[in-house]
Amino acid sequence: MHLQQVRINGEDFVGLLGFATDRYAILSKNFRNINVLDVPVLKTRIYGTNLVGIFCVGNSNGLLLPYFISDDEIKEIRKFLNESGVDVNIGRLFDRYTAIGNMMACNDKATIVSPDISDTRVIQDVLDVEVVSGNIANHHEVGACCIATNRGFVVHPDAKDELKRISEIFGVKGDASSVNFGFPFVRSGIIANSNGYVTGLRTSGIELGRIDEALGFF
């Protein structure tokens, strides 16, 4: 089974509460029995909140965090990764935009970065991929508009005309959908890697079918 639908303390926007790569996942402490991602999972808080998905961007090569993340939080993450046998880069992004999960979408081939982010060098160094600056569906918050894995991507419904461009960047096919019964900012409602994905209970059957196809499970 590649799909798991959950509600976390009444919240269906599970993408705000975690993220996943093909080598590790970081989720808020409220998650229980998440198994479809099939990677080592750290359950923690970031900056004293459960909004792990907003404050983290990562792929199989690295993990990027906002500048205000404490040394103790990074130490906890390093300890988890080392104990899991996962060797990746960890870096801080010194930028005025701190909800970096909303500002970037990435897989192991490329990262699409909001034009509002000024320092793309550290992104390339930490994630070790090509960095492409641009909008998605005329939104600067490209991370909120798109979630990508190494087998597919899901984008904002208004980005249908951009599918070819985004596919060329990420090196995989994808499609447009919404989450949680019509919400267009898909990253907020999905945690995904190449093994599977997690979404909220309000995500409809029609949306699940589109997400399945977009992420390459059909």
C-alpha positions in Angstrom: 0.0 0.0 0.0 1.5 3.3 -1.1 -1.2 5.6 0.4 -2.1 6.5 4.0 -4.8 9.1 5.0 -4.6 10.5 8.4 -5.9 13.4 10.5 -3.5 14.8 13.1 -5.2 16.4 16.1 -8.1 17.4 13.8 -5.7 18.7 11.1 -5.9 17.5 7.5 -3.1 19.7 6.2 -0.5 17.1 7.1 2.1 18.6 4.7 2.5 21.5 7.2 3.6 19.0 9.8 6.3 17.0 8.0 8.2 16.1 4.9 10.0 13.1 3.4 12.8 12.1 1.1 13.9 8.8 -0.3 16.4 8.4 2.6 14.7 9.9 5.6 11.6 11.7 6.9 11.0 14.3 9.6 7.5 14.6 11.1 6.0 16.3 14.0 5.6 14.3 17.2 1.9 14.0 16.7 2.2 11.4 13.9 1.5 7.7 14.8 2.2 4.6 12.8 3.2 6.2 9.5 4.6 3.3 7.4 4.0 4.0 3.7 7.1 6.2 3.4 9.3 3.2 4.2 12.3 5.3 5.5 13.7 6.1 8.9 11.5 8.7 10.6 12.4 11.4 13.1 9.5 12.7 15.1 10.3 16.1 16.5 9.5 19.8 16.8 11.2 22.6 14.8 11.6 26.0 16.5 9.2 24.8 19.2 6.4 24.1 16.8 4.9 21.2 15.0 5.2 23.0 11.6 8.1 20.7 10.5 7.0 20.8 6.8 7.1 24.6 6.7 10.6 24.9 8.1 12.4 22.1 6.3 13.4 21.4 2.7 15.4 18.3 1.7 16.3 15.5 -0.6 18.5 12.4 -0.5 21.6 14.6 -0.5 20.8 17.2 2.1 18.6 19.0 4.5 18.1 22.8 4.5 16.8 24.7 7.6 16.1 28.4 8.4 18.8 30.4 10.1 17.1 30.5 13.4 17.2 26.7 14.0 19.2 26.1 17.1 22.4 24.1 17.4 20.6 21.6 19.7 17.9 21.0 17.1 20.5 20.4 14.4 22.4 18.1 16.9 19.2 16.0 17.4 18.7 15.7 13.6 22.4 14.8 13.0 22.1 12.1 15.8 19.0 10.6 14.2 20.6 10.6 10.7 23.8 9.0 12.0 22.0 6.3 13.9 19.9 5.6 10.8 23.0 5.3 8.7 22.0 8.3 6.5 24.9 10.6 5.6 23.5 13.9 4.2 24.5 17.6 4.2 22.8 19.9 6.7 22.8 23.6 6.3 21.1 26.8 7.3 19.6 29.3 4.9 20.2 32.9 5.9 17.3 34.7 4.3 14.4 36.9 5.4 12.0 34.2 4.3 12.0 31.6 7.0 9.1 29.4 5.9 11.4 27.8 3.4 9.1 24.8 2.8 6.7 27.2 1.1 9.5 28.7 -1.0 11.2 25.7 -2.6 10.2 22.4 -4.3 12.9 19.7 -4.8 13.7 16.2 -5.6 17.1 14.5 -6.2 17.6 16.2 -9.6 16.6 19.8 -9.1 15.2 22.5 -6.9 12.7 25.2 -8.0 13.2 28.2 -5.8 11.1 31.3 -5.3 12.6 34.4 -6.9 12.2 36.0 -3.5 15.1 33.8 -2.2 18.4 35.6 -2.7 21.0 33.1 -1.7 20.8 30.1 -4.1 24.4 29.1 -3.6 23.8 27.5 -0.2 20.8 25.7 -1.6 22.9 24.2 -4.4 25.7 23.3 -1.9 23.5 21.6 0.6 21.0 19.8 -1.7 23.6 19.2 -4.5 21.2 19.7 -7.4 20.5 22.2 -10.1 18.7 25.3 -8.7 16.1 27.0 -10.9 14.5 30.3 -9.9 10.9 31.0 -10.9 7.2 31.0 -10.2 4.6 28.3 -10.4 1.0 29.3 -11.3 2.1 33.0 -10.9 2.9 32.4 -7.3 6.2 33.1 -5.7 5.6 30.4 -3.0 6.6 27.6 -5.3 7.1 25.1 -2.4 3.4 25.6 -1.4 2.4 25.0 -5.1 4.3 21.9 -5.8 5.6 18.7 -4.2 8.1 16.6 -6.1 9.6 13.1 -5.7 11.9 11.0 -7.8 9.0 9.4 -9.5 6.5 12.3 -10.0 5.2 15.7 -8.9 1.9 17.3 -8.0 1.3 21.0 -8.7 -1.3 23.7 -8.2 -4.4 23.3 -10.5 -3.5 26.6 -12.2 -0.1 25.3 -13.4 -1.4 22.9 -16.0 0.2 24.9 -18.8 3.6 24.6 -16.9 3.7 20.8 -16.7 6.2 20.3 -19.5 8.6 22.9 -18.0 8.4 21.5 -14.5 8.8 18.0 -15.8 12.0 19.0 -17.6 13.3 20.5 -14.4 12.6 17.6 -12.1 13.2 14.8 -14.8 9.9 13.1 -14.0 6.3 13.4 -15.2 3.6 15.0 -13.0 0.1 16.5 -13.0 -2.1 19.1 -11.4 -4.4 18.4 -8.5 -5.8 19.9 -5.3 -6.0 18.5 -1.8 -8.5 18.4 1.0 -11.5 18.8 -1.2 -10.4 21.6 -3.4 -7.4 23.4 -1.7 -5.0 24.3 -4.5 -1.7 24.6 -2.5 -0.9 21.0 -2.7 2.2 20.9 -0.6 0.2 21.7 2.5 -1.8 18.5 2.2 0.8 15.9 1.1 3.9 14.2 2.5 5.5 12.1 -0.2 8.6 10.2 -1.4 9.1 7.6 -4.1 7.7 4.8 -1.8 4.3 6.4 -1.0 2.5 9.4 0.4 0.4 10.6 3.3 -2.5 13.0 2.9 -5.5 14.2 5.0 -8.8 12.5 5.4 -10.6 15.4 3.5 -8.7 14.6 0.3 -11.3 13.2 -2.0 -11.3 10.0 -4.0 -11.0 12.1 -7.2 -8.1 14.0 -5.8 -6.4 10.8 -4.7 -6.7 9.4 -8.2 -5.0 12.5 -9.6 -2.3 12.4 -7.0 -1.7 8.7 -7.6 -1.1 9.3 -11.3 0.9 12.5 -10.8 3.3 10.8 -8.3 3.7 7.8 -10.6 1.8 5.1 -8.7 -0.4 4.3 -11.7 
